Amino acid sequence: IITILLFLSIYIGGVYLLLRPFNDYRVFAAGYIVIGLFLLSQYIYGKKVAINSVKATPWEDPVAEQITRSLSKSMGIKQPKIMIGNFGAPNAFAVGRKNSGVVVVSKTLVNILNPEELEAVIAHEISHLRSRDTIVMLLGHTMDVIVLNIIYRAAYNTNSLFGTLFGGVVVVLGTIIRGFILIPLRFISRKREYVADYDSVKYSHNSTALASALRRINQYHVDTESREPPEINALSFWSSSRSIVERLFGTHPPVNKRINKIYAHAEELSTTDKEQKRGRKYVSHQR
């Protein structure tokens, strides 16, 4: 709920700042309606766009189906569809709503991971569906794309002095709005990645597999120049962004930090499990 409220506040404030130079309530109304309708269309059709961008098809694999069914039952959500696509890179992502979601894995990912590592990755993606992270990230990414396109259009509007001045104002305001969108979005995204890693360790019962999967995927990207489509970058299990800015403000934490957190999660869960077992033994002894 907090994430959704933050998203709505960014939307309302961002559109207001972008249209403030017009100082006309009709422009404000039209802006909110047009951008609102566009975001609604992304909410409805964004899943299809993401799936089509990697040419995903249903993955009719009994092992993958069993893994997805078991994990979904443990996490308390409806089993998502499992699909396989052509990313050009080993990766995975989840799209859709909590009880009508889709998990997509790349063919390369299936080729380089063993079954335990694949299970850990699928658990991570199902966690995103359960927490409704995919909706927030998809809409947030869409808002950023809208603002970025407006900035680009304004930057090239230099046919007159007025156009140049107006374009400069829009570029400055747009950059500020992008900051309002991206900084909270990146903060939320990084936090949700850690939570999804935690759930993966908890429900797959295998921290080593998740850490190993991250290492394999990272090494593959180091050895090759393959990249996934930009439509799914923010949604993916592993982000291909490598610039210094993306490392600082990217949607995904650095791999080494994720791996360290994974082992910390495993230790925490192990300690909790031992305490629960001691508690059950104590209750049994009292009886």
Phi, psi and chi 1 to 4 in degrees:
 res  aa     phi    psi   chi1   chi2   chi3   chi4
   1 ILE       -  -43.9  -66.9  175.0      -      -
   2 ILE   -60.4  -41.9  -65.9  175.2      -      -
   3 THR   -62.5  -42.3  -59.0      -      -      -
   4 ILE   -65.7  -42.6  -66.8  173.3      -      -
   5 LEU   -63.3  -40.1  -70.4  175.0      -      -
   6 LEU   -63.0  -42.8  177.7   60.3      -      -
   7 PHE   -61.2  -44.9  176.2   80.9      -      -
   8 LEU   -64.4  -38.8  -72.0  174.3      -      -
   9 SER   -65.8  -39.0   67.1      -      -      -
  10 ILE   -64.1  -41.3  -66.5  170.4      -      -
  11 TYR   -61.8  -50.3  163.9   62.9      -      -
  12 ILE   -64.7  -47.7  -66.3  170.6      -      -
  13 GLY   -66.8  -39.3      -      -      -      -
  14 GLY   -64.5  -46.5      -      -      -      -
  15 VAL   -64.5  -38.9  174.7      -      -      -
  16 TYR   -61.5  -47.7  173.6   77.1      -      -
  17 LEU   -63.9  -37.4  -72.9  173.7      -      -
  18 LEU   -67.3  -36.8 -172.1   64.1      -      -
  19 LEU  -100.5   -1.5  -59.9  178.8      -      -
  20 ARG   -57.4  -37.4 -172.7  177.1  179.9 -178.5
  21 PRO   -58.1  -25.3  -26.1   35.8      -      -
  22 PHE   -74.3  -30.6  -66.2   99.2      -      -
  23 ASN    51.8   45.3 -164.0   27.7      -      -
  24 ASP  -139.5  123.3 -171.8  -29.5      -      -
  25 TYR   -63.3  -27.8   73.9   90.9      -      -
  26 ARG   -69.0  -36.2  -71.4  168.0  -64.3 -174.1
  27 VAL   -67.9  -41.4  175.0      -      -      -
  28 PHE   -58.8  -48.9  -78.7  116.6      -      -
  29 ALA   -60.7  -46.2      -      -      -      -
  30 ALA   -63.7  -41.5      -      -      -      -
  31 GLY   -61.6  -47.5      -      -      -      -
  32 TYR   -62.7  -40.1  -81.3  113.9      -      -
  33 ILE   -67.0  -48.8  -69.5  171.5      -      -
  34 VAL   -62.7  -50.2  170.5      -      -      -
  35 ILE   -68.1  -36.3  -64.3  176.8      -      -
  36 GLY   -61.9  -42.4      -      -      -      -
  37 LEU   -65.5  -37.8  -71.6  173.6      -      -
  38 PHE   -64.9  -42.6 -175.7   77.8      -      -
  39 LEU   -64.5  -37.7  -69.2  173.8      -      -
  40 LEU   -63.5  -40.9 -179.9   62.5      -      -
  41 SER   -65.1  -34.9   69.7      -      -      -
  42 GLN   -67.8  -37.4  -74.9  -64.8  -60.4      -
  43 TYR   -62.0  -38.8  176.1   78.3      -      -
  44 ILE   -81.9  -44.2  -63.4  171.8      -      -
  45 TYR  -107.3   -2.8  -60.5  108.3      -      -
  46 GLY   -59.4  -36.9      -      -      -      -
  47 LYS   -60.3  -44.9  177.1  169.3   73.6  172.9
  48 LYS   -65.0  -39.8 -173.9  174.8 -177.8 -179.9
  49 VAL   -62.5  -45.4  170.9      -      -      -
  50 ALA   -63.6  -43.0      -      -      -      -
  51 ILE   -65.5  -43.1  -69.0  171.7      -      -
  52 ASN   -67.5  -28.2  -71.4  -17.6      -      -
  53 SER   -66.1  -21.5   70.8      -      -      -
  54 VAL  -115.1   10.8  -64.5      -      -      -
  55 LYS    52.7   46.2  -60.9  179.5  175.6   60.3
  56 ALA   -75.4  144.3      -      -      -      -
  57 THR  -131.7  158.2   56.4      -      -      -
  58 PRO   -55.4  134.7  -26.9   36.0      -      -
  59 TRP   -99.0  102.1 -170.4   21.4      -      -
  60 GLU   -91.1   71.5  -62.6  175.9   -6.0      -
  61 ASP  -119.5  118.4 -178.7   86.2      -      -
  62 PRO   -57.3  -39.4  -22.3   32.5      -      -
  63 VAL   -65.9  -46.5  175.9      -      -      -
  64 ALA   -62.8  -39.4      -      -      -      -
  65 GLU   -62.9  -42.9  -77.0  -71.9  -20.9      -
  66 GLN   -65.8  -42.1  174.9   57.1   34.8      -
  67 ILE   -60.1  -48.2  -71.9  172.8      -      -
  68 THR   -64.6  -41.8  -52.7      -      -      -
  69 ARG   -62.9  -46.0 -173.4 -177.2  -54.0  112.8
  70 SER   -65.7  -45.7  176.1      -      -      -
  71 LEU   -65.2  -41.9  -70.8  170.4      -      -
  72 SER   -62.0  -42.1  -57.6      -      -      -
  73 LYS   -63.1  -43.0 -175.7  177.0 -179.9  180.0
  74 SER   -64.5  -36.6  -61.5      -      -      -
  75 MET   -85.7   -7.4  -66.1 -170.5 -170.3      -
  76 GLY    77.0   32.1      -      -      -      -
  77 ILE  -129.1  163.6   71.6  168.2      -      -
  78 LYS   -66.1  139.7 -176.0  177.6  178.6 -178.9
  79 GLN   -60.5  122.5  179.6 -178.7  -15.5      -
  80 PRO   -76.3  160.5   28.5  -34.2      -      -
  81 LYS   -71.2  145.3  -66.5  180.0 -178.8  177.8
  82 ILE  -112.4  127.5 -176.0   78.0      -      -
  83 MET  -130.7  162.3  -55.7 -176.0   77.0      -
  84 ILE  -128.3  137.5 -170.8  166.2      -      -
  85 GLY  -136.4  176.4      -      -      -      -
  86 ASN  -104.5   91.6  -64.5  -59.3      -      -
  87 PHE   -85.8  -29.4  -64.9   32.9      -      -
  88 GLY    83.3    5.0      -      -      -      -
  89 ALA  -156.3  153.2      -      -      -      -
  90 PRO   -75.2  110.8   26.0  -31.3      -      -
  91 ASN  -161.9  174.9 -137.8  -34.0      -      -
  92 ALA  -154.2  156.0      -      -      -      -
  93 PHE  -153.5  162.7   67.2   90.0      -      -
  94 ALA  -123.4  142.1      -      -      -      -
  95 VAL  -139.2  161.1  -74.4      -      -      -
  96 GLY   102.2 -177.8      -      -      -      -
  97 ARG   -88.9  172.2  -64.8 -178.6  -71.8  -83.9
  98 LYS   -54.2  -46.0 -179.5  177.2 -179.9  179.5
  99 ASN  -108.0   16.9  -70.7  -48.5      -      -
 100 SER  -146.1   46.5   60.6      -      -      -
 101 GLY   -92.9  170.2      -      -      -      -
 102 VAL  -135.6  133.8  177.3      -      -      -
 103 VAL  -109.1  125.3  173.1      -      -      -
 104 VAL  -116.5  128.3 -176.3      -      -      -
 105 VAL  -116.5  152.4  -61.3      -      -      -
 106 SER   -88.0  155.1   70.6      -      -      -
 107 LYS   -62.5  -37.0  -68.4 -179.3  179.3  178.9
 108 THR   -63.8  -39.0  -46.5      -      -      -
 109 LEU   -61.0  -45.6 -175.6   77.8      -      -
 110 VAL   -61.8  -34.7  175.4      -      -      -
 111 ASN   -72.8  -32.0  -70.0  -25.3      -      -
 112 ILE   -99.5  -14.2   70.6  169.6      -      -
 113 LEU  -101.7  150.1  -61.6 -171.8      -      -
 114 ASN   -85.8  169.2   62.0   41.4      -      -
 115 PRO   -56.1  -38.8  -27.4   35.9      -      -
 116 GLU   -66.1  -41.2  -69.3   78.0   17.0      -
 117 GLU   -66.9  -39.6  -67.4  166.2  -19.6      -
 118 LEU   -63.7  -40.9 -174.8   61.3      -      -
 119 GLU   -60.6  -41.2  179.3 -179.6    6.1      -
 120 ALA   -63.6  -40.4      -      -      -      -
 121 VAL   -67.1  -43.6  172.6      -      -      -
 122 ILE   -63.5  -39.2  -67.9  174.8      -      -
 123 ALA   -60.3  -41.3      -      -      -      -
 124 HIS   -59.3  -45.8  173.9  102.0      -      -
 125 GLU   -69.5  -38.1  -63.3  -55.2  -32.7      -
 126 ILE   -64.5  -34.2  -66.8  175.8      -      -
 127 SER   -60.4  -40.0  172.6      -      -      -
 128 HIS   -61.5  -40.3  -80.2  -49.7      -      -
 129 LEU   -65.2  -43.6  -70.4  173.5      -      -
 130 ARG   -61.6  -37.1 -173.2  178.2   69.9  159.9
 131 SER   -88.7   -0.8  -57.4      -      -      -
 132 ARG    61.6   26.5  -63.0 -177.7  174.1   89.8
 133 ASP   -64.9  -35.6  -59.4  -28.0      -      -
 134 THR   -63.4  -35.2   55.3      -      -      -
 135 ILE   -67.0  -47.2  -64.0  174.0      -      -
 136 VAL   -62.0  -44.1  174.5      -      -      -
 137 MET   -66.9  -38.8  -68.5  -54.3  -59.1      -
 138 LEU   -65.2  -46.0 -178.4   63.7      -      -
 139 LEU   -68.7  -39.6  -66.6  179.6      -      -
 140 GLY   -63.2  -43.0      -      -      -      -
 141 HIS   -63.6  -38.5  178.1   67.9      -      -
 142 THR   -64.0  -43.4  -60.0      -      -      -
 143 MET   -59.7  -41.5  -75.4 -179.2   60.8      -
 144 ASP   -63.8  -41.1 -179.0   45.2      -      -
 145 VAL   -63.2  -40.4  170.1      -      -      -
 146 ILE   -59.7  -51.0  -67.7  172.2      -      -
 147 VAL   -62.8  -41.0  176.0      -      -      -
 148 LEU   -63.6  -40.1 -169.4   59.2      -      -
 149 ASN   -65.4  -38.7  -76.0  -27.2      -      -
 150 ILE   -63.9  -41.3  -67.5  173.1      -      -
 151 ILE   -61.1  -46.1  -69.8  173.7      -      -
 152 TYR   -61.3  -42.7  -79.1  142.1      -      -
 153 ARG   -63.8  -43.0  -71.6  178.1 -179.4  -84.9
 154 ALA   -66.5  -37.0      -      -      -      -
 155 ALA   -64.0  -29.1      -      -      -      -
 156 TYR   -98.2    5.7  -71.7  102.0      -      -
 157 ASN   -88.0   76.1 -177.3   23.2      -      -
 158 THR  -119.6   31.0   57.2      -      -      -
 159 ASN   -75.7  -17.9  -64.7  -31.1      -      -
 160 SER  -148.9  170.2   63.8      -      -      -
 161 LEU   -62.9  -42.8  178.2   60.5      -      -
 162 PHE   -62.5  -42.6  174.4   78.3      -      -
 163 GLY   -62.1  -39.1      -      -      -      -
 164 THR   -65.4  -46.0  -57.9      -      -      -
 165 LEU   -65.4  -44.2  -67.6  174.2      -      -
 166 PHE   -63.6  -42.0  178.0   76.5      -      -
 167 GLY   -62.0  -40.1      -      -      -      -
 168 GLY   -62.2  -41.2      -      -      -      -
 169 VAL   -63.2  -44.7  171.6      -      -      -
 170 VAL   -64.3  -39.8  172.1      -      -      -
 171 VAL   -62.1  -45.0  168.8      -      -      -
 172 VAL   -64.0  -49.1  171.8      -      -      -
 173 LEU   -63.8  -40.4  -73.9  176.8      -      -
 174 GLY   -63.3  -39.9      -      -      -      -
 175 THR   -63.8  -40.5  -57.5      -      -      -
 176 ILE   -63.4  -43.7  -65.5  171.9      -      -
 177 ILE   -63.8  -41.0  -67.0  169.2      -      -
 178 ARG   -59.1  -37.3  -75.5 -161.3   76.1 -151.6
 179 GLY   -62.2  -43.5      -      -      -      -
 180 PHE   -62.8  -33.3  -83.3  110.5      -      -
 181 ILE   -79.2  -50.2  -64.9  172.1      -      -
 182 LEU   -73.1  -41.4  -68.1  176.7      -      -
 183 ILE   -62.9  -51.2  -67.8  174.7      -      -
 184 PRO   -63.3  -37.4  -19.7   32.0      -      -
 185 LEU   -63.5  -43.1 -170.4   66.5      -      -
 186 ARG   -66.0  -40.8  -76.7   -6.1 -173.8 -159.8
 187 PHE   -61.6  -46.7  174.0   77.8      -      -
 188 ILE   -63.1  -45.4  -67.4  168.5      -      -
 189 SER   -61.5  -46.0  175.7      -      -      -
 190 ARG   -63.0  -41.0  -73.1 -171.4  172.1 -147.6
 191 LYS   -63.1  -42.2 -178.2  178.2  178.7 -178.6
 192 ARG   -68.7  -30.3  -60.8  -44.3  -55.8  173.6
 193 GLU   -63.6  -42.9  -73.4  -58.5  -43.6      -
 194 TYR   -64.2  -39.7  -74.7  132.4      -      -
 195 VAL   -64.9  -42.8  171.7      -      -      -
 196 ALA   -65.0  -37.1      -      -      -      -
 197 ASP   -63.1  -42.0  -74.8  -16.2      -      -
 198 TYR   -60.0  -46.9  176.3   88.4      -      -
 199 ASP   -64.1  -36.4  -76.3  -14.8      -      -
 200 SER   -61.6  -45.8  175.0      -      -      -
 201 VAL   -62.2  -42.2  173.0      -      -      -
 202 LYS   -66.0  -44.8 -179.8  178.0  179.8  179.6
 203 TYR   -94.3  -22.6  -68.4  101.5      -      -
 204 SER   -89.9  -14.6   70.0      -      -      -
 205 HIS    57.8   36.4  -51.6  -71.5      -      -
 206 ASN  -153.8   90.3 -164.8  -25.9      -      -
 207 SER   -71.9  -32.9   62.1      -      -      -
 208 THR   -61.8  -38.7  -55.5      -      -      -
 209 ALA   -66.5  -42.6      -      -      -      -
 210 LEU   -67.2  -43.8 -175.8   61.9      -      -
 211 ALA   -62.7  -41.8      -      -      -      -
 212 SER   -64.6  -39.2  176.0      -      -      -
 213 ALA   -61.9  -43.4      -      -      -      -
 214 LEU   -61.5  -42.5  -83.6  168.6      -      -
 215 ARG   -63.8  -44.1  -72.0 -165.0 -173.2   95.4
 216 ARG   -62.3  -45.4  -74.4 -178.7 -169.3  -90.5
 217 ILE   -65.0  -43.1  -64.7  169.3      -      -
 218 ASN   -62.1  -43.4 -174.3   61.3      -      -
 219 GLN   -65.4  -36.6 -171.7   59.1   47.6      -
 220 TYR   -61.6  -43.2 -175.8   94.5      -      -
 221 HIS   -69.7  -30.2  -78.4   82.9      -      -
 222 VAL   -67.1  -39.6  168.8      -      -      -
 223 ASP   -80.4  -19.8  -65.3  -21.6      -      -
 224 THR  -128.7  172.0   66.1      -      -      -
 225 GLU  -111.0   19.5  -69.7  -62.6  -35.6      -
 226 SER   -70.8  142.5   57.9      -      -      -
 227 ARG  -137.8  148.5  -70.0  177.3  178.8  -91.4
 228 GLU   -86.2  164.0   53.5  -80.5  -57.6      -
 229 PRO   -59.1  146.3  -23.2   33.4      -      -
 230 PRO   -62.7  -23.2   20.6  -32.2      -      -
 231 GLU   -62.2  -23.5  -66.8   89.4  -16.6      -
 232 ILE  -116.1    2.4   64.6  166.2      -      -
 233 ASN   -58.7  -45.6 -169.8   40.9      -      -
 234 ALA   -70.8  -20.6      -      -      -      -
 235 LEU   -92.0  -13.6  -58.9  171.5      -      -
 236 SER   -76.1  158.8  -63.7      -      -      -
 237 PHE   -63.1  -37.9  173.1   74.0      -      -
 238 TRP  -128.9  130.1 -167.4   92.8      -      -
 239 SER   -91.0  135.5  174.5      -      -      -
 240 SER   -88.4    0.2   61.8      -      -      -
 241 SER   -69.3  132.0  -59.6      -      -      -
 242 ARG  -124.4   -4.7  -60.0  172.3 -177.8  172.4
 243 SER   -69.0  163.1   68.0      -      -      -
 244 ILE   -63.2  -40.0  -65.4  175.6      -      -
 245 VAL   -61.8  -44.2  173.8      -      -      -
 246 GLU   -67.2  -33.0  -79.6  -66.3  -24.2      -
 247 ARG   -65.6  -33.5  -71.5  172.3 -173.1  171.6
 248 LEU   -82.8  -41.5  -67.6  173.5      -      -
 249 PHE  -121.1   13.5  -58.8  106.7      -      -
 250 GLY   -68.1  167.4      -      -      -      -
 251 THR   -72.1  -19.6   55.1      -      -      -
 252 HIS  -119.1  140.5  -68.3   60.1      -      -
 253 PRO   -67.8  159.8  -13.0   26.9      -      -
 254 PRO   -57.2  147.0  -24.1   33.8      -      -
 255 VAL   -57.9  -43.5  172.8      -      -      -
 256 ASN   -63.5  -35.6   61.1  -35.2      -      -
 257 LYS   -68.6  -38.8  -72.4 -171.2  176.3 -179.1
 258 ARG   -63.6  -42.3  -73.6 -178.9   69.0 -179.6
 259 ILE   -65.1  -42.9  -69.1  173.7      -      -
 260 ASN   -61.1  -40.9  -69.4  -22.9      -      -
 261 LYS   -65.8  -37.0  -79.0  -89.3 -169.8  179.1
 262 ILE   -60.4  -46.2  -73.2  167.2      -      -
 263 TYR   -67.5  -33.0  -73.1  124.0      -      -
 264 ALA   -66.6  -40.0      -      -      -      -
 265 HIS   -61.5  -43.8  -66.2  -29.8      -      -
 266 ALA   -60.8  -42.7      -      -      -      -
 267 GLU   -65.6  -40.8 -174.4  175.3  -13.6      -
 268 GLU   -62.9  -45.7  177.2 -174.1  -19.5      -
 269 LEU   -66.2  -36.6  -71.2  168.2      -      -
 270 SER   -64.2  -42.2  176.5      -      -      -
 271 THR   -64.5  -43.1  -58.8      -      -      -
 272 THR   -62.6  -42.2  -58.0      -      -      -
 273 ASP   -63.4  -41.7 -173.1   50.6      -      -
 274 LYS   -64.2  -40.7  -71.2  177.4 -178.3  177.5
 275 GLU   -64.8  -39.5  -70.3  174.9   -9.3      -
 276 GLN   -65.5  -39.3  -70.8  176.0  -14.9      -
 277 LYS   -64.8  -41.6  -73.5 -179.6  179.4  178.8
 278 ARG   -63.0  -37.8  -77.3 -161.2  -64.0  -93.2
 279 GLY   -64.6  -40.1      -      -      -      -
 280 ARG   -68.0  -38.9  -74.5 -166.8  -69.0  -90.7
 281 LYS   -63.6  -38.9  -72.7 -178.4 -179.8  179.0
 282 TYR   -65.6  -44.4  175.8   77.7      -      -
 283 VAL   -62.4  -42.3  172.0      -      -      -
 284 SER   -62.8  -38.8  176.9      -      -      -
 285 HIS   -67.8  -39.0  177.1   71.8      -      -
 286 GLN   -64.4  -34.9  -69.7  -63.7  -47.1      -
 287 ARG   -70.2      -  -70.5  177.5 -179.9  176.3
